[in-house]
Amino acid sequence: MDILRSLRTVSEASGPGVVDWDRAAAAAKASTDPGSIALTDAERTGYATDVRDARSRLREVAAIEFDVPDAIEVQNRHHWIDASVDTFRNVMAPIEEAATANDEESVGEVVDSTGGIVEPTGGPIGAPAGDLTRGFARDLSRIANTGSMAFTLGFLARNVLGQYDPLLLADEPEADHGLYFVHPNIVAVAASLDVDFPRFRRWIAFHEVTHAAEFGAAPWLPEYLESRVERGIEGFTGGSGSTGRGGLTAGGLPVDALDTEPFAELQAAMTAVEGYAEVLMDRAFDGEYADLRRKLDERRGGGGPVQRLARRLLGLGLKRRQYEQGAAFFREVVDARGIEAAGAVWERPEHLPTRAELDDPAAWLVRVDP
């Protein structure tokens, strides 16, 4: 881990975009210890067995047919950065395009004091002062944005345990979905929580396979989520022309954009995704889990001052609220009608709970009547 090299890499950010993605990824890796993925035969077999058993148990408990990726990836932290940077880039693409268009419009033709047109030179000698100022501001903004994304990628790479990736907004939408486990983080967190590593690894496997079950039960869900992201960003960049100067969430989205209707629908859907996964895996996991749940809940809101500040800046408090609100919603639904009734949420988009219904599960039960 080399913080100075990371800072130097960020300072060298260049190119036409708002973020220099290659340097953001390189800086994130420079500031992040990759960790070891030197697996023993038992660990390699353990990951495969955990995923297979989780699929069988979830099919049995939820009565859902679904597939998991043919191959799972056991990653180190640098592998996760490489696997995730394209997702961030795709989410940010409309914002970058809007910012670039705004810059081009602001340069245009520069008129001198006599009414003549001054050709932009693109260089420091003889360039109009306004062009120099704008160019300098763009360079500083690019460096700041690249540094922000490097920080985000590095922080998440050090904290993500596992991930089911349905390849939202992917360049190759027909590609297979992904199931990742960041092995060094799982080892480190198991040790910090003082829990048995194989049991903790199995718990994480059940959680990620539960997400695969949700997307398998709802083939319309990826398109639904993609459309809300795209509509939200289009509305945001097409409105005031702002490009997210209010800060970014952990997904690379402008904080200001989260107040729009598409993002409200996206948040409600993701609350359902996280909440259903919490409740379903509690019923499917084939071992004691009360201590794991308690310790993980404490970890989500714990850590030192720097970690708590980072979570706040990256919007990770929102994800924690999604877990809590979604789990409370589905526990009440399951208590009233059973786990199969809760699965009705994945039958069609209209069955997703609204933001109001997330706080009033009885209203969802009346409307959907599963």
DRENTI-837400 format. One line per field, with one value per residue (C-alpha): residue number from 1; x, y, z. Coordinates in pm, 1 decimal, always signed. Layout:
BEGIN
num = c(NUM | ...)
xx = c(X | ...)
yy = c(Y | ...)
zz = c(Z | ...)
//
This chain:
BEGIN
num = c(1 | 2 | 3 | 4 | 5 | 6 | 7 | 8 | 9 | 10 | 11 | 12 | 13 | 14 | 15 | 16 | 17 | 18 | 19 | 20 | 21 | 22 | 23 | 24 | 25 | 26 | 27 | 28 | 29 | 30 | 31 | 32 | 33 | 34 | 35 | 36 | 37 | 38 | 39 | 40 | 41 | 42 | 43 | 44 | 45 | 46 | 47 | 48 | 49 | 50 | 51 | 52 | 53 | 54 | 55 | 56 | 57 | 58 | 59 | 60 | 61 | 62 | 63 | 64 | 65 | 66 | 67 | 68 | 69 | 70 | 71 | 72 | 73 | 74 | 75 | 76 | 77 | 78 | 79 | 80 | 81 | 82 | 83 | 84 | 85 | 86 | 87 | 88 | 89 | 90 | 91 | 92 | 93 | 94 | 95 | 96 | 97 | 98 | 99 | 100 | 101 | 102 | 103 | 104 | 105 | 106 | 107 | 108 | 109 | 110 | 111 | 112 | 113 | 114 | 115 | 116 | 117 | 118 | 119 | 120 | 121 | 122 | 123 | 124 | 125 | 126 | 127 | 128 | 129 | 130 | 131 | 132 | 133 | 134 | 135 | 136 | 137 | 138 | 139 | 140 | 141 | 142 | 143 | 144 | 145 | 146 | 147 | 148 | 149 | 150 | 151 | 152 | 153 | 154 | 155 | 156 | 157 | 158 | 159 | 160 | 161 | 162 | 163 | 164 | 165 | 166 | 167 | 168 | 169 | 170 | 171 | 172 | 173 | 174 | 175 | 176 | 177 | 178 | 179 | 180 | 181 | 182 | 183 | 184 | 185 | 186 | 187 | 188 | 189 | 190 | 191 | 192 | 193 | 194 | 195 | 196 | 197 | 198 | 199 | 200 | 201 | 202 | 203 | 204 | 205 | 206 | 207 | 208 | 209 | 210 | 211 | 212 | 213 | 214 | 215 | 216 | 217 | 218 | 219 | 220 | 221 | 222 | 223 | 224 | 225 | 226 | 227 | 228 | 229 | 230 | 231 | 232 | 233 | 234 | 235 | 236 | 237 | 238 | 239 | 240 | 241 | 242 | 243 | 244 | 245 | 246 | 247 | 248 | 249 | 250 | 251 | 252 | 253 | 254 | 255 | 256 | 257 | 258 | 259 | 260 | 261 | 262 | 263 | 264 | 265 | 266 | 267 | 268 | 269 | 270 | 271 | 272 | 273 | 274 | 275 | 276 | 277 | 278 | 279 | 280 | 281 | 282 | 283 | 284 | 285 | 286 | 287 | 288 | 289 | 290 | 291 | 292 | 293 | 294 | 295 | 296 | 297 | 298 | 299 | 300 | 301 | 302 | 303 | 304 | 305 | 306 | 307 | 308 | 309 | 310 | 311 | 312 | 313 | 314 | 315 | 316 | 317 | 318 | 319 | 320 | 321 | 322 | 323 | 324 | 325 | 326 | 327 | 328 | 329 | 330 | 331 | 332 | 333 | 334 | 335 | 336 | 337 | 338 | 339 | 340 | 341 | 342 | 343 | 344 | 345 | 346 | 347 | 348 | 349 | 350 | 351 | 352 | 353 | 354 | 355 | 356 | 357 | 358 | 359 | 360 | 361 | 362 | 363 | 364 | 365 | 366 | 367 | 368 | 369 | 370)
xx = c(+0.0 | +156.7 | -41.8 | +214.5 | +202.2 | -175.6 | -173.5 | +80.6 | -133.6 | -440.0 | -242.5 | -158.1 | -524.8 | -576.2 | -798.3 | -1125.3 | -1352.7 | -1470.0 | -1287.9 | -966.4 | -1088.9 | -759.2 | -581.9 | -873.0 | -840.3 | -459.6 | -470.7 | -726.7 | -502.7 | -194.2 | -363.8 | -511.2 | -333.4 | -458.1 | -457.0 | -387.4 | -600.7 | -367.2 | -653.9 | -611.1 | -790.4 | -1038.8 | -1114.5 | -1156.7 | -1394.1 | -1569.5 | -1669.0 | -1811.6 | -1996.8 | -2141.8 | -2281.0 | -2425.5 | -2588.4 | -2723.8 | -2891.1 | -3054.2 | -3177.1 | -3313.0 | -3499.9 | -3655.4 | -3747.6 | -3868.3 | -3999.9 | -3804.8 | -3627.5 | -3309.8 | -2954.1 | -2621.8 | -2320.4 | -2139.8 | -1816.2 | -1770.7 | -1478.6 | -1271.5 | -1102.5 | -848.8 | -918.4 | -744.0 | -949.8 | -1265.5 | -1153.8 | -1086.7 | -1424.1 | -1616.7 | -1460.8 | -1656.1 | -1983.1 | -1893.3 | -1785.6 | -2116.6 | -2322.8 | -2127.0 | -2123.5 | -2432.6 | -2300.2 | -1963.6 | -2131.0 | -2340.3 | -2038.5 | -1836.0 | -2120.0 | -2147.2 | -1773.2 | -1782.9 | -2074.9 | -1901.3 | -1585.6 | -1738.6 | -1621.5 | -1447.3 | -1508.8 | -1234.5 | -1284.9 | -1303.4 | -1578.1 | -1348.4 | -1348.2 | -1044.5 | -967.8 | -917.4 | -551.7 | -567.2 | -230.5 | -92.3 | +76.2 | -167.7 | -470.9 | -755.5 | -755.4 | -1103.1 | -988.5 | -689.7 | -910.4 | -1166.7 | -899.0 | -727.8 | -1061.6 | -1143.4 | -805.0 | -851.6 | -1205.3 | -1085.1 | -815.0 | -1065.9 | -1320.1 | -1053.8 | -940.5 | -1298.4 | -1354.1 | -1017.9 | -1117.6 | -1457.3 | -1312.3 | -1042.6 | -1275.9 | -1529.4 | -1257.8 | -1144.4 | -1497.6 | -1699.7 | -1729.5 | -1924.7 | -2122.9 | -2382.3 | -2353.5 | -2651.6 | -2444.0 | -2667.2 | -2569.5 | -2304.8 | -2138.4 | -2221.1 | -2570.4 | -2580.9 | -2276.5 | -2321.3 | -2392.2 | -2119.0 | -2077.5 | -1772.1 | -1617.5 | -1343.4 | -1150.5 | -908.0 | -1198.9 | -1397.4 | -1092.1 | -1023.9 | -1383.1 | -1428.0 | -1120.7 | -1231.9 | -1576.8 | -1421.8 | -1632.4 | -1539.3 | -1417.1 | -1591.1 | -1924.3 | -1886.7 | -1790.0 | -2099.6 | -2318.3 | -2184.2 | -2240.2 | -2603.8 | -2652.2 | -2514.2 | -2694.5 | -3015.7 | -2965.4 | -2922.6 | -3254.6 | -3429.1 | -3306.7 | -3383.1 | -3740.0 | -3780.4 | -3629.5 | -3776.3 | -3579.3 | -3249.3 | -3430.3 | -3646.9 | -3343.1 | -3150.3 | -3440.5 | -3465.2 | -3092.2 | -3097.4 | -3412.1 | -3286.6 | -2952.1 | -3107.2 | -3350.8 | -3074.5 | -2827.8 | -3101.5 | -3240.4 | -3023.6 | -2711.8 | -2549.9 | -2304.6 | -2313.7 | -2115.6 | -2310.2 | -2107.9 | -2144.7 | -2299.9 | -2116.7 | -2260.3 | -2112.4 | -2448.2 | -2493.5 | -2640.3 | -2871.9 | -3018.8 | -3152.0 | -3445.9 | -3596.9 | -3888.9 | -3688.1 | -3432.9 | -3709.8 | -3844.7 | -3491.7 | -3441.5 | -3773.8 | -3683.4 | -3337.5 | -3490.8 | -3710.1 | -3407.3 | -3201.9 | -3489.0 | -3614.6 | -3258.9 | -3219.9 | -3541.8 | -3507.4 | -3152.1 | -3247.1 | -3491.9 | -3265.1 | -2932.0 | -2863.5 | -2687.6 | -2687.8 | -2676.8 | -2800.2 | -2445.8 | -2350.6 | -2652.1 | -2587.7 | -2217.5 | -2270.4 | -2536.9 | -2292.3 | -2021.9 | -2248.4 | -2278.6 | -1945.0 | -1579.5 | -1356.3 | -1425.3 | -1261.9 | -1469.7 | -1791.1 | -1712.5 | -1632.7 | -1961.4 | -2148.0 | -1970.4 | -2029.4 | -2395.8 | -2353.7 | -2590.5 | -2861.7 | -2774.2 | -2791.7 | -3137.4 | -3239.4 | -3143.2 | -3329.9 | -3645.3 | -3671.1 | -3618.2 | -3884.3 | -4128.8 | -4080.9 | -4080.2 | -4426.2 | -4541.7 | -4401.3 | -4556.8 | -4893.6 | -4896.5 | -4580.1 | -4256.1 | -4421.0 | -4653.0 | -4347.7 | -4211.4 | -4508.2 | -4308.8 | -4107.4 | -4402.8 | -4424.9 | -4298.8 | -4640.4 | -4594.6 | -4293.7 | -4379.5 | -4401.9 | -4203.2 | -4517.4 | -4592.1 | -4243.3 | -4353.7 | -4701.3 | -4676.6 | -5048.3 | -5128.2 | -4910.6 | -5089.3 | -5427.6 | -5318.3 | -5132.0 | -5323.3 | -5053.8)
yy = c(+0.0 | +327.3 | +643.2 | +873.1 | +675.1 | +688.8 | +1068.0 | +1105.5 | +890.7 | +1105.5 | +1426.2 | +1294.0 | +1257.5 | +1364.5 | +1315.0 | +1467.0 | +1311.8 | +1426.6 | +1127.4 | +960.0 | +607.4 | +429.2 | +647.4 | +620.5 | +241.6 | +257.5 | +501.0 | +286.5 | -17.0 | +177.6 | +270.8 | -75.2 | -392.7 | -660.9 | -936.4 | -1301.6 | -1550.8 | -1843.3 | -2084.0 | -2424.8 | -2715.4 | -2711.8 | -2341.7 | -2381.8 | -2673.9 | -2483.0 | -2190.5 | -2423.4 | -2634.6 | -2330.2 | -2189.9 | -2523.7 | -2584.4 | -2228.8 | -2273.5 | -2598.5 | -2461.2 | -2140.0 | -2329.6 | -2545.6 | -2266.9 | -2002.4 | -2235.3 | -2031.0 | -2173.9 | -1988.6 | -2042.1 | -1921.2 | -1840.3 | -2145.1 | -2020.1 | -1817.4 | -1578.7 | -1571.5 | -1232.9 | -1020.1 | -649.4 | -545.6 | -798.8 | -641.7 | -293.5 | -418.8 | -596.3 | -294.8 | +9.6 | -47.5 | -43.3 | +294.2 | +419.3 | +312.6 | +476.6 | +799.8 | +805.3 | +1030.2 | +1272.7 | +1288.0 | +1344.6 | +1628.2 | +1790.8 | +1763.0 | +1916.1 | +2204.6 | +2268.3 | +2271.0 | +2513.9 | +2745.2 | +2766.2 | +2818.8 | +3138.4 | +3406.8 | +3767.1 | +4026.5 | +4390.2 | +4506.5 | +4263.0 | +4019.5 | +3645.0 | +3497.0 | +3138.7 | +2915.9 | +2809.9 | +2515.9 | +2621.7 | +2870.1 | +3107.0 | +3358.0 | +3177.0 | +3396.8 | +3434.9 | +3283.4 | +2967.2 | +2935.6 | +2976.0 | +2725.9 | +2476.7 | +2506.5 | +2464.0 | +2154.8 | +2002.1 | +2065.5 | +1926.8 | +1613.6 | +1556.3 | +1603.8 | +1369.1 | +1108.9 | +1127.6 | +1088.7 | +779.0 | +634.1 | +681.8 | +520.5 | +219.4 | +169.4 | +200.6 | -41.2 | -287.0 | -303.1 | -360.9 | -560.3 | -925.4 | -1077.0 | -954.0 | -1087.1 | -889.3 | -903.9 | -687.4 | -381.5 | -120.4 | -356.5 | -301.5 | -665.3 | -720.5 | -1077.8 | -1174.4 | -1408.4 | -1261.6 | -1278.0 | -1407.7 | -1269.2 | -1334.4 | -1100.8 | -1361.6 | -1136.1 | -930.0 | -1236.1 | -1370.2 | -1034.4 | -969.4 | -1323.0 | -1266.0 | -919.1 | -1051.0 | -1356.8 | -1605.1 | -1930.4 | -1858.5 | -2149.3 | -2064.7 | -1695.6 | -1773.9 | -1991.8 | -1709.8 | -1469.8 | -1728.9 | -1769.7 | -1392.2 | -1350.5 | -1656.2 | -1511.5 | -1211.0 | -1450.8 | -1607.9 | -1269.0 | -1181.1 | -1534.7 | -1504.4 | -1161.3 | -1160.9 | -812.3 | -669.9 | -582.0 | -383.0 | -213.0 | -101.5 | +5.0 | +217.7 | +401.7 | +473.5 | +594.3 | +806.1 | +955.5 | +1056.5 | +1184.5 | +1399.6 | +1525.2 | +1615.7 | +1750.4 | +1981.7 | +2243.7 | +2125.6 | +2036.7 | +1750.8 | +1623.8 | +1891.1 | +1804.2 | +1484.6 | +1121.3 | +817.3 | +485.8 | +393.9 | +701.9 | +879.6 | +1249.0 | +1297.8 | +1570.0 | +1326.2 | +1096.2 | +1329.4 | +1258.5 | +1021.7 | +757.5 | +736.0 | +718.9 | +415.4 | +274.6 | +313.1 | +142.8 | -147.6 | -188.5 | -175.7 | -467.3 | -651.4 | -611.3 | -673.1 | -989.4 | -1126.0 | -1067.9 | -1246.3 | -1531.9 | -1620.0 | -1625.5 | -1902.7 | -2085.4 | -2080.4 | -2426.2 | -2329.2 | -2092.3 | -1734.2 | -1508.4 | -1406.3 | -1346.8 | -1124.9 | -924.9 | -876.8 | -784.1 | -532.0 | -376.4 | -370.8 | -188.5 | +102.7 | +71.3 | +129.7 | +420.9 | +787.9 | +772.4 | +471.8 | +628.5 | +950.6 | +755.8 | +566.9 | +893.2 | +1060.3 | +759.7 | +726.0 | +384.3 | +485.3 | +464.8 | +99.8 | +20.0 | +179.7 | -30.4 | -347.7 | -243.1 | -103.0 | -382.9 | -656.0 | -508.3 | -492.7 | -855.9 | -991.0 | -846.0 | -984.9 | -1329.7 | -1330.1 | -1245.1 | -1465.1 | -1678.6 | -1674.4 | -1771.0 | -1470.8 | -1247.0 | -1391.4 | -1239.0 | -915.5 | -1063.6 | -1163.2 | -826.2 | -467.9 | -354.1 | -578.6 | -387.6 | -195.9 | +178.7 | +398.4 | +451.2 | +76.8 | -1.2 | +165.7 | +10.9 | -357.6 | -405.6 | -165.1 | -371.0 | -689.6 | -531.6 | -402.4 | -711.2 | -975.3 | -1246.6)
zz = c(+0.0 | -114.4 | -32.9 | -196.7 | -519.0 | -505.1 | -466.9 | -746.2 | -974.2 | -902.4 | -966.8 | -1314.7 | -1412.6 | -1771.4 | -2073.8 | -2191.9 | -1929.4 | -1588.7 | -1434.9 | -1550.1 | -1485.8 | -1551.4 | -1295.8 | -1050.8 | -1056.3 | -1036.8 | -744.6 | -561.8 | -598.5 | -491.9 | -162.8 | -100.9 | +7.3 | -233.7 | +27.4 | -37.0 | -227.2 | -172.1 | -98.9 | +53.7 | -111.2 | +176.7 | +125.4 | -249.5 | -198.0 | +80.2 | -142.7 | -408.1 | -150.5 | +26.0 | -300.1 | -404.9 | -66.7 | -53.8 | -392.1 | -282.9 | +47.7 | -102.3 | -372.8 | -102.8 | +140.8 | -105.2 | -376.2 | -634.2 | -937.8 | -1025.1 | -1143.8 | -1010.1 | -1229.5 | -1362.5 | -1210.7 | -895.0 | -850.6 | -533.7 | -557.4 | -381.4 | -334.1 | -656.6 | -852.9 | -710.2 | -819.2 | -1171.7 | -1182.4 | -1052.0 | -1219.1 | -1542.9 | -1347.8 | -1198.8 | -1540.1 | -1699.5 | -1424.8 | -1457.8 | -1841.3 | -1886.8 | -1625.3 | -1798.7 | -2134.4 | -1994.9 | -1831.6 | -2152.3 | -2354.4 | -2108.6 | -2134.3 | -2514.7 | -2518.4 | -2272.1 | -2486.4 | -2831.1 | -2991.5 | -2785.0 | -2896.0 | -2838.5 | -2741.2 | -3103.0 | -3193.9 | -3376.5 | -3317.8 | -3140.8 | -3239.6 | -2931.9 | -2936.2 | -2695.9 | -2550.6 | -2301.7 | -2548.6 | -2688.7 | -2547.7 | -2421.5 | -2044.5 | -2022.3 | -2200.0 | -1968.2 | -1660.9 | -1784.7 | -1883.1 | -1545.5 | -1365.8 | -1573.1 | -1491.1 | -1119.2 | -1132.2 | -1312.5 | -1051.4 | -768.0 | -929.0 | -1001.6 | -640.9 | -516.4 | -729.9 | -624.1 | -260.4 | -322.7 | -505.4 | -244.4 | +54.0 | -91.5 | -198.6 | +164.8 | +294.6 | +40.6 | +144.8 | -141.6 | -437.0 | -675.5 | -998.2 | -1236.9 | -1477.5 | -1471.3 | -1731.4 | -1866.0 | -2202.8 | -2282.9 | -2136.4 | -2267.8 | -2062.6 | -1767.8 | -1426.0 | -1163.9 | -810.3 | -628.4 | -289.6 | -165.6 | +28.7 | +222.5 | +354.5 | +460.8 | +646.6 | +811.4 | +917.7 | +1053.4 | +1268.9 | +1382.0 | +1477.4 | +1646.4 | +1450.1 | +1281.2 | +927.5 | +747.2 | +913.8 | +831.6 | +472.3 | +441.4 | +580.0 | +317.6 | +43.9 | +147.9 | +140.4 | -212.4 | -350.4 | -206.6 | -435.2 | -727.3 | -625.6 | -631.0 | -978.7 | -1095.7 | -968.0 | -1127.5 | -1479.7 | -1525.7 | -1230.6 | -1406.6 | -1676.0 | -1411.7 | -1209.5 | -1520.0 | -1643.5 | -1309.9 | -1306.8 | -1668.3 | -1628.5 | -1304.6 | -1451.1 | -1773.7 | -1578.1 | -1352.6 | -1627.4 | -1853.9 | -1588.5 | -1427.0 | -1605.0 | -1273.8 | -1280.8 | -926.3 | -744.3 | -429.6 | -395.4 | -497.2 | -335.6 | -311.2 | -650.9 | -813.1 | -836.6 | -757.0 | -410.5 | -545.9 | -797.6 | -524.0 | -465.4 | -809.7 | -870.1 | -1063.8 | -783.8 | -524.7 | -712.8 | -736.0 | -361.3 | -287.7 | -516.2 | -362.7 | -13.8 | -119.6 | -262.9 | +54.8 | +295.3 | +126.1 | +118.2 | +492.4 | +582.0 | +332.9 | +428.4 | +796.9 | +713.1 | +470.6 | +654.4 | +793.8 | +1114.7 | +1408.3 | +1291.7 | +1574.0 | +1671.4 | +1305.8 | +1248.6 | +1565.2 | +1497.1 | +1132.5 | +1228.6 | +1473.6 | +1205.6 | +960.4 | +1198.5 | +1375.4 | +1298.5 | +1388.2 | +1319.1 | +975.2 | +869.6 | +995.5 | +808.9 | +491.5 | +512.7 | +555.0 | +262.2 | +37.3 | +124.2 | +287.5 | +566.0 | +300.6 | +234.8 | +606.2 | +626.5 | +326.2 | +514.4 | +826.0 | +664.3 | +408.0 | +665.4 | +894.3 | +601.2 | +499.4 | +853.8 | +901.1 | +565.4 | +645.7 | +992.9 | +839.2 | +525.8 | +512.1 | +311.8 | -18.9 | +5.9 | +47.5 | -278.1 | -463.3 | -469.8 | -760.1 | -978.3 | -1156.8 | -1112.9 | -986.9 | -682.9 | -556.9 | -239.5 | -267.2 | -31.4 | +176.0 | +186.5 | +312.7 | +635.1 | +613.8 | +513.5 | +585.6 | +301.8 | +63.8 | +173.3 | +100.0 | -240.6 | -366.2 | -167.3 | -214.4)
//
